[in-house]
Each structure stands twice: as structure tokens, then as C-alpha cells.
Amino acid sequence: MTEGRLVCYCFGYSREDIEKEYLVTGRSAILVKILSSKNAGTCECAAKNPSGT
């Protein structure tokens, strides 16, 4: 995880993390992990995001 602008406060992932992984592997397991968490109802980004969204 990097110090970029976070897109996921649950796992601390930034846009740069997702882009880097996609460029290296051609896919994003990070995005799959985030979406799985959201679908399972275990996402806490709204609570952990300083802006509340």
C-alpha cells in the first residue's frame, strides 16, 4: 500500500496501488477484494473515511 489518495479506507488502498497492480498483472485483485467486501456487507469505508462517505 502506498501513501497516495486512498480509494479504500478499509484496506488502505490507493488509486496508485490499483493502477500499479493492473499494469504489472493485467488485472486487479485489489479491486476484487474491495468489491467482495462491499458485497458481503463487511466494508467499513463509510465509518473509516474522514469525509464520512
PyMOL Python script that loads the backbone (N, CA, C, O; Angstrom):
from pymol import cmd

cmd.read_pdbstr("""\
ATOM      1  N   MET A   1       0.833  -1.178   0.000  1.00  0.00           N
ATOM      2  CA  MET A   1       0.000   0.000   0.000  1.00  0.00           C
ATOM      3  C   MET A   1       0.879   1.244   0.000  1.00  0.00           C
ATOM      4  O   MET A   1       1.937   1.284   0.627  1.00  0.00           O
ATOM      5  N   THR A   2       0.415   2.243  -0.713  1.00  0.00           N
ATOM      6  CA  THR A   2       1.207   3.450  -0.845  1.00  0.00           C
ATOM      7  C   THR A   2       0.552   4.619  -0.128  1.00  0.00           C
ATOM      8  O   THR A   2      -0.544   4.508   0.421  1.00  0.00           O
ATOM      9  N   GLU A   3       1.253   5.732  -0.152  1.00  0.00           N
ATOM     10  CA  GLU A   3       0.786   6.936   0.515  1.00  0.00           C
ATOM     11  C   GLU A   3      -0.025   7.835  -0.405  1.00  0.00           C
ATOM     12  O   GLU A   3      -0.101   9.039  -0.157  1.00  0.00           O
ATOM     13  N   GLY A   4      -0.626   7.305  -1.445  1.00  0.00           N
ATOM     14  CA  GLY A   4      -1.431   8.106  -2.364  1.00  0.00           C
ATOM     15  C   GLY A   4      -2.814   8.374  -1.803  1.00  0.00           C
ATOM     16  O   GLY A   4      -3.121   8.029  -0.661  1.00  0.00           O
ATOM     17  N   ARG A   5      -3.631   8.988  -2.619  1.00  0.00           N
ATOM     18  CA  ARG A   5      -5.021   9.269  -2.248  1.00  0.00           C
ATOM     19  C   ARG A   5      -5.770   7.942  -2.107  1.00  0.00           C
ATOM     20  O   ARG A   5      -5.837   7.161  -3.056  1.00  0.00           O
ATOM     21  N   LEU A   6      -6.321   7.695  -0.944  1.00  0.00           N
ATOM     22  CA  LEU A   6      -6.984   6.421  -0.688  1.00  0.00           C
ATOM     23  C   LEU A   6      -8.318   6.335  -1.399  1.00  0.00           C
ATOM     24  O   LEU A   6      -9.080   7.301  -1.450  1.00  0.00           O
ATOM     25  N   VAL A   7      -8.587   5.155  -1.948  1.00  0.00           N
ATOM     26  CA  VAL A   7      -9.899   4.865  -2.516  1.00  0.00           C
ATOM     27  C   VAL A   7     -10.617   3.835  -1.652  1.00  0.00           C
ATOM     28  O   VAL A   7     -11.825   3.643  -1.789  1.00  0.00           O
ATOM     29  N   CYS A   8      -9.887   3.177  -0.770  1.00  0.00           N
ATOM     30  CA  CYS A   8     -10.466   2.198   0.138  1.00  0.00           C
ATOM     31  C   CYS A   8      -9.865   2.395   1.528  1.00  0.00           C
ATOM     32  O   CYS A   8      -8.689   2.118   1.761  1.00  0.00           O
ATOM     33  N   TYR A   9     -10.687   2.873   2.428  1.00  0.00           N
ATOM     34  CA  TYR A   9     -10.219   3.114   3.791  1.00  0.00           C
ATOM     35  C   TYR A   9     -10.221   1.840   4.626  1.00  0.00           C
ATOM     36  O   TYR A   9      -9.559   1.782   5.662  1.00  0.00           O
ATOM     37  N   CYS A  10     -10.958   0.817   4.191  1.00  0.00           N
ATOM     38  CA  CYS A  10     -10.954  -0.472   4.911  1.00  0.00           C
ATOM     39  C   CYS A  10      -9.581  -1.119   4.849  1.00  0.00           C
ATOM     40  O   CYS A  10      -9.039  -1.558   5.864  1.00  0.00           O
ATOM     41  N   PHE A  11      -9.027  -1.172   3.644  1.00  0.00           N
ATOM     42  CA  PHE A  11      -7.771  -1.877   3.414  1.00  0.00           C
ATOM     43  C   PHE A  11      -6.604  -0.937   3.169  1.00  0.00           C
ATOM     44  O   PHE A  11      -5.464  -1.390   3.067  1.00  0.00           O
ATOM     45  N   GLY A  12      -6.860   0.352   3.073  1.00  0.00           N
ATOM     46  CA  GLY A  12      -5.797   1.324   2.880  1.00  0.00           C
ATOM     47  C   GLY A  12      -5.238   1.375   1.471  1.00  0.00           C
ATOM     48  O   GLY A  12      -4.078   1.746   1.285  1.00  0.00           O
ATOM     49  N   TYR A  13      -6.033   1.013   0.473  1.00  0.00           N
ATOM     50  CA  TYR A  13      -5.555   1.015  -0.906  1.00  0.00           C
ATOM     51  C   TYR A  13      -5.759   2.368  -1.563  1.00  0.00           C
ATOM     52  O   TYR A  13      -6.772   3.037  -1.358  1.00  0.00           O
ATOM     53  N   SER A  14      -4.771   2.750  -2.359  1.00  0.00           N
ATOM     54  CA  SER A  14      -4.852   3.993  -3.119  1.00  0.00           C
ATOM     55  C   SER A  14      -5.093   3.666  -4.590  1.00  0.00           C
ATOM     56  O   SER A  14      -4.967   2.521  -5.023  1.00  0.00           O
ATOM     57  N   ARG A  15      -5.442   4.697  -5.336  1.00  0.00           N
ATOM     58  CA  ARG A  15      -5.607   4.531  -6.777  1.00  0.00           C
ATOM     59  C   ARG A  15      -4.305   4.023  -7.391  1.00  0.00           C
ATOM     60  O   ARG A  15      -4.316   3.191  -8.298  1.00  0.00           O
ATOM     61  N   GLU A  16      -3.195   4.529  -6.889  1.00  0.00           N
ATOM     62  CA  GLU A  16      -1.887   4.127  -7.394  1.00  0.00           C
ATOM     63  C   GLU A  16      -1.634   2.631  -7.177  1.00  0.00           C
ATOM     64  O   GLU A  16      -1.044   1.971  -8.032  1.00  0.00           O
ATOM     65  N   ASP A  17      -2.077   2.099  -6.038  1.00  0.00           N
ATOM     66  CA  ASP A  17      -1.927   0.665  -5.770  1.00  0.00           C
ATOM     67  C   ASP A  17      -2.661  -0.158  -6.825  1.00  0.00           C
ATOM     68  O   ASP A  17      -2.123  -1.129  -7.358  1.00  0.00           O
ATOM     69  N   ILE A  18      -3.896   0.243  -7.118  1.00  0.00           N
ATOM     70  CA  ILE A  18      -4.714  -0.484  -8.083  1.00  0.00           C
ATOM     71  C   ILE A  18      -4.110  -0.378  -9.481  1.00  0.00           C
ATOM     72  O   ILE A  18      -4.012  -1.375 -10.196  1.00  0.00           O
ATOM     73  N   GLU A  19      -3.706   0.832  -9.866  1.00  0.00           N
ATOM     74  CA  GLU A  19      -3.108   1.028 -11.191  1.00  0.00           C
ATOM     75  C   GLU A  19      -1.818   0.222 -11.339  1.00  0.00           C
ATOM     76  O   GLU A  19      -1.598  -0.424 -12.364  1.00  0.00           O
ATOM     77  N   LYS A  20      -0.980   0.262 -10.325  1.00  0.00           N
ATOM     78  CA  LYS A  20       0.300  -0.458 -10.367  1.00  0.00           C
ATOM     79  C   LYS A  20       0.068  -1.960 -10.517  1.00  0.00           C
ATOM     80  O   LYS A  20       0.708  -2.615 -11.340  1.00  0.00           O
ATOM     81  N   GLU A  21      -0.846  -2.496  -9.720  1.00  0.00           N
ATOM     82  CA  GLU A  21      -1.134  -3.921  -9.810  1.00  0.00           C
ATOM     83  C   GLU A  21      -1.685  -4.280 -11.194  1.00  0.00           C
ATOM     84  O   GLU A  21      -1.309  -5.303 -11.766  1.00  0.00           O
ATOM     85  N   TYR A  22      -2.562  -3.452 -11.723  1.00  0.00           N
ATOM     86  CA  TYR A  22      -3.140  -3.719 -13.044  1.00  0.00           C
ATOM     87  C   TYR A  22      -2.065  -3.691 -14.133  1.00  0.00           C
ATOM     88  O   TYR A  22      -2.053  -4.542 -15.022  1.00  0.00           O
ATOM     89  N   LEU A  23      -1.174  -2.720 -14.057  1.00  0.00           N
ATOM     90  CA  LEU A  23      -0.114  -2.624 -15.055  1.00  0.00           C
ATOM     91  C   LEU A  23       0.835  -3.819 -15.002  1.00  0.00           C
ATOM     92  O   LEU A  23       1.330  -4.266 -16.036  1.00  0.00           O
ATOM     93  N   VAL A  24       1.086  -4.332 -13.810  1.00  0.00           N
ATOM     94  CA  VAL A  24       2.003  -5.458 -13.640  1.00  0.00           C
ATOM     95  C   VAL A  24       1.343  -6.788 -14.000  1.00  0.00           C
ATOM     96  O   VAL A  24       1.963  -7.634 -14.645  1.00  0.00           O
ATOM     97  N   THR A  25       0.087  -6.976 -13.586  1.00  0.00           N
ATOM     98  CA  THR A  25      -0.549  -8.289 -13.733  1.00  0.00           C
ATOM     99  C   THR A  25      -1.643  -8.348 -14.790  1.00  0.00           C
ATOM    100  O   THR A  25      -2.049  -9.434 -15.201  1.00  0.00           O
ATOM    101  N   GLY A  26      -2.125  -7.182 -15.236  1.00  0.00           N
ATOM    102  CA  GLY A  26      -3.218  -7.164 -16.212  1.00  0.00           C
ATOM    103  C   GLY A  26      -4.590  -7.312 -15.583  1.00  0.00           C
ATOM    104  O   GLY A  26      -5.593  -7.412 -16.290  1.00  0.00           O
ATOM    105  N   ARG A  27      -4.640  -7.325 -14.263  1.00  0.00           N
ATOM    106  CA  ARG A  27      -5.909  -7.391 -13.543  1.00  0.00           C
ATOM    107  C   ARG A  27      -5.713  -6.792 -12.164  1.00  0.00           C
ATOM    108  O   ARG A  27      -4.592  -6.467 -11.774  1.00  0.00           O
ATOM    109  N   SER A  28      -6.792  -6.648 -11.435  1.00  0.00           N
ATOM    110  CA  SER A  28      -6.677  -6.081 -10.107  1.00  0.00           C
ATOM    111  C   SER A  28      -7.356  -6.958  -9.065  1.00  0.00           C
ATOM    112  O   SER A  28      -8.581  -6.952  -8.940  1.00  0.00           O
ATOM    113  N   ALA A  29      -6.561  -7.706  -8.326  1.00  0.00           N
ATOM    114  CA  ALA A  29      -7.080  -8.488  -7.203  1.00  0.00           C
ATOM    115  C   ALA A  29      -7.517  -7.547  -6.081  1.00  0.00           C
ATOM    116  O   ALA A  29      -8.399  -7.883  -5.291  1.00  0.00           O
ATOM    117  N   ILE A  30      -6.901  -6.378  -6.017  1.00  0.00           N
ATOM    118  CA  ILE A  30      -7.280  -5.378  -5.014  1.00  0.00           C
ATOM    119  C   ILE A  30      -8.733  -4.983  -5.222  1.00  0.00           C
ATOM    120  O   ILE A  30      -9.515  -4.961  -4.271  1.00  0.00           O
ATOM    121  N   LEU A  31      -9.096  -4.674  -6.450  1.00  0.00           N
ATOM    122  CA  LEU A  31     -10.472  -4.284  -6.749  1.00  0.00           C
ATOM    123  C   LEU A  31     -11.437  -5.417  -6.423  1.00  0.00           C
ATOM    124  O   LEU A  31     -12.521  -5.173  -5.893  1.00  0.00           O
ATOM    125  N   VAL A  32     -11.061  -6.638  -6.731  1.00  0.00           N
ATOM    126  CA  VAL A  32     -11.901  -7.799  -6.414  1.00  0.00           C
ATOM    127  C   VAL A  32     -12.090  -7.904  -4.903  1.00  0.00           C
ATOM    128  O   VAL A  32     -13.199  -8.157  -4.432  1.00  0.00           O
ATOM    129  N   LYS A  33     -11.016  -7.710  -4.146  1.00  0.00           N
ATOM    130  CA  LYS A  33     -11.097  -7.776  -2.675  1.00  0.00           C
ATOM    131  C   LYS A  33     -12.028  -6.696  -2.128  1.00  0.00           C
ATOM    132  O   LYS A  33     -12.835  -6.965  -1.238  1.00  0.00           O
ATOM    133  N   ILE A  34     -11.920  -5.478  -2.657  1.00  0.00           N
ATOM    134  CA  ILE A  34     -12.777  -4.380  -2.218  1.00  0.00           C
ATOM    135  C   ILE A  34     -14.236  -4.689  -2.531  1.00  0.00           C
ATOM    136  O   ILE A  34     -15.104  -4.555  -1.667  1.00  0.00           O
ATOM    137  N   LEU A  35     -14.504  -5.103  -3.766  1.00  0.00           N
ATOM    138  CA  LEU A  35     -15.883  -5.394  -4.168  1.00  0.00           C
ATOM    139  C   LEU A  35     -16.469  -6.562  -3.387  1.00  0.00           C
ATOM    140  O   LEU A  35     -17.650  -6.543  -3.040  1.00  0.00           O
ATOM    141  N   SER A  36     -15.665  -7.571  -3.110  1.00  0.00           N
ATOM    142  CA  SER A  36     -16.133  -8.710  -2.315  1.00  0.00           C
ATOM    143  C   SER A  36     -16.531  -8.268  -0.912  1.00  0.00           C
ATOM    144  O   SER A  36     -17.547  -8.711  -0.377  1.00  0.00           O
ATOM    145  N   SER A  37     -15.728  -7.396  -0.326  1.00  0.00           N
ATOM    146  CA  SER A  37     -16.022  -6.868   0.999  1.00  0.00           C
ATOM    147  C   SER A  37     -17.317  -6.067   0.994  1.00  0.00           C
ATOM    148  O   SER A  37     -18.140  -6.206   1.899  1.00  0.00           O
ATOM    149  N   LYS A  38     -17.497  -5.236  -0.016  1.00  0.00           N
ATOM    150  CA  LYS A  38     -18.723  -4.447  -0.129  1.00  0.00           C
ATOM    151  C   LYS A  38     -19.935  -5.351  -0.299  1.00  0.00           C
ATOM    152  O   LYS A  38     -20.963  -5.143   0.345  1.00  0.00           O
ATOM    153  N   ASN A  39     -19.819  -6.351  -1.162  1.00  0.00           N
ATOM    154  CA  ASN A  39     -20.934  -7.270  -1.408  1.00  0.00           C
ATOM    155  C   ASN A  39     -21.277  -8.106  -0.184  1.00  0.00           C
ATOM    156  O   ASN A  39     -22.437  -8.462   0.018  1.00  0.00           O
ATOM    157  N   ALA A  40     -20.279  -8.422   0.632  1.00  0.00           N
ATOM    158  CA  ALA A  40     -20.501  -9.213   1.837  1.00  0.00           C
ATOM    159  C   ALA A  40     -21.025  -8.362   2.997  1.00  0.00           C
ATOM    160  O   ALA A  40     -21.402  -8.892   4.043  1.00  0.00           O
ATOM    161  N   GLY A  41     -21.044  -7.041   2.804  1.00  0.00           N
ATOM    162  CA  GLY A  41     -21.521  -6.154   3.854  1.00  0.00           C
ATOM    163  C   GLY A  41     -20.500  -5.913   4.947  1.00  0.00           C
ATOM    164  O   GLY A  41     -20.850  -5.460   6.037  1.00  0.00           O
ATOM    165  N   THR A  42     -19.226  -6.216   4.663  1.00  0.00           N
ATOM    166  CA  THR A  42     -18.187  -6.041   5.679  1.00  0.00           C
ATOM    167  C   THR A  42     -17.329  -4.809   5.436  1.00  0.00           C
ATOM    168  O   THR A  42     -16.342  -4.587   6.137  1.00  0.00           O
ATOM    169  N   CYS A  43     -17.700  -4.015   4.456  1.00  0.00           N
ATOM    170  CA  CYS A  43     -16.961  -2.796   4.140  1.00  0.00           C
ATOM    171  C   CYS A  43     -17.199  -1.758   5.248  1.00  0.00           C
ATOM    172  O   CYS A  43     -18.335  -1.539   5.668  1.00  0.00           O
ATOM    173  N   GLU A  44     -16.137  -1.137   5.704  1.00  0.00           N
ATOM    174  CA  GLU A  44     -16.223  -0.114   6.746  1.00  0.00           C
ATOM    175  C   GLU A  44     -15.714   1.230   6.269  1.00  0.00           C
ATOM    176  O   GLU A  44     -15.405   2.103   7.079  1.00  0.00           O
ATOM    177  N   CYS A  45     -15.625   1.403   4.956  1.00  0.00           N
ATOM    178  CA  CYS A  45     -15.088   2.653   4.418  1.00  0.00           C
ATOM    179  C   CYS A  45     -15.878   3.873   4.885  1.00  0.00           C
ATOM    180  O   CYS A  45     -15.284   4.903   5.203  1.00  0.00           O
ATOM    181  N   ALA A  46     -17.198   3.775   4.929  1.00  0.00           N
ATOM    182  CA  ALA A  46     -18.006   4.920   5.356  1.00  0.00           C
ATOM    183  C   ALA A  46     -17.652   5.347   6.779  1.00  0.00           C
ATOM    184  O   ALA A  46     -17.643   6.539   7.087  1.00  0.00           O
ATOM    185  N   ALA A  47     -17.362   4.385   7.636  1.00  0.00           N
ATOM    186  CA  ALA A  47     -17.006   4.692   9.024  1.00  0.00           C
ATOM    187  C   ALA A  47     -15.566   5.159   9.145  1.00  0.00           C
ATOM    188  O   ALA A  47     -15.257   6.002   9.988  1.00  0.00           O
ATOM    189  N   LYS A  48     -14.673   4.617   8.306  1.00  0.00           N
ATOM    190  CA  LYS A  48     -13.245   4.930   8.402  1.00  0.00           C
ATOM    191  C   LYS A  48     -12.822   6.134   7.563  1.00  0.00           C
ATOM    192  O   LYS A  48     -11.767   6.719   7.805  1.00  0.00           O
ATOM    193  N   ASN A  49     -13.640   6.504   6.580  1.00  0.00           N
ATOM    194  CA  ASN A  49     -13.309   7.633   5.707  1.00  0.00           C
ATOM    195  C   ASN A  49     -13.496   8.935   6.482  1.00  0.00           C
ATOM    196  O   ASN A  49     -14.573   9.180   7.026  1.00  0.00           O
ATOM    197  N   PRO A  50     -12.469   9.765   6.537  1.00  0.00           N
ATOM    198  CA  PRO A  50     -12.561  11.026   7.282  1.00  0.00           C
ATOM    199  C   PRO A  50     -13.676  11.955   6.786  1.00  0.00           C
ATOM    200  O   PRO A  50     -14.199  12.760   7.556  1.00  0.00           O
ATOM    201  N   SER A  51     -14.036  11.845   5.512  1.00  0.00           N
ATOM    202  CA  SER A  51     -15.102  12.717   4.995  1.00  0.00           C
ATOM    203  C   SER A  51     -16.482  12.109   5.238  1.00  0.00           C
ATOM    204  O   SER A  51     -17.496  12.761   4.990  1.00  0.00           O
ATOM    205  N   GLY A  52     -16.529  10.867   5.719  1.00  0.00           N
ATOM    206  CA  GLY A  52     -17.789  10.225   6.049  1.00  0.00           C
ATOM    207  C   GLY A  52     -18.536   9.643   4.863  1.00  0.00           C
ATOM    208  O   GLY A  52     -19.712   9.300   4.983  1.00  0.00           O
ATOM    209  N   THR A  53     -17.862   9.523   3.702  1.00  0.00           N
ATOM    210  CA  THR A  53     -18.532   8.942   2.541  1.00  0.00           C
ATOM    211  C   THR A  53     -17.787   7.746   2.034  1.00  0.00           C
ATOM    212  O   THR A  53     -18.207   7.126   1.056  1.00  0.00           O
TER     213      THR A  53
END
""", "prot")
cmd.dss("prot")
cmd.show_as("cartoon", "prot")
cmd.util.cbc("prot")
cmd.orient("prot")
